[in-house]
Every structure is written in structure tokens, then in C-alpha cells.
Amino acid sequence: MDINIKIGERIRELRKEKSLSQEALANIAEVDRTYMTKVETGKRNVTVKILEKIIIALDTDFMTFFNDKNFKK
């Protein structure tokens, strides 16, 4: 599976756990909602800076974000 898709799926999973809409998460992370949609669907290469904003908006950290079965071989 493509890394962009894995990242997008993880963002979507954590967003839904927090009961946030894409728009709400985008607002908290200070990114455009359409950008967030493309990140979640794996259609956009997310920069480390933007990923950090999203992870912080999800009230988590990089270790927790990447400590998921999809990122392990």
C-alpha cells in the first residue's frame, strides 16, 4: 500500500475517533478543507510540517500516529 494512502487512512481513523469532521480538523490544523480531503484519500503528498499540524490537531504525537499496524511490516 502507498505511504500516502496509509497516512490518509490513519488521519481519517484518528479524526473519526475524535468525532471531528474534515472541516473541523482542517480548521484546527489551519489547512484548507479540500487539502485535508486530498490528504485523507492519499491523493496529496503531505509535507512533514503539515503532517505535524494535523497530528497536533488530533491531540497526538508522531510516535503514537505511526505506531499502527499499517506502518509495520
JOSUL-V502048 format. One record per residue. SS is DSSP state (H for helix, E for strand, L for the rest). Layout:
# JOSUL-V502048
{{SS} {SS}}
This chain:
# JOSUL-V502048
{{L} {L} {H} {H} {H} {H} {H} {H} {H} {H} {H} {H} {H} {H} {H} {H} {H} {L} {L} {L} {L} {H} {H} {H} {H} {H} {H} {H} {H} {L} {L} {L} {H} {H} {H} {H} {H} {H} {H} {H} {L} {L} {L} {L} {L} {L} {L} {H} {H} {H} {H} {H} {H} {H} {H} {H} {H} {L} {L} {L} {L} {H} {H} {H} {H} {H} {L} {L} {H} {H} {H} {L} {L}}
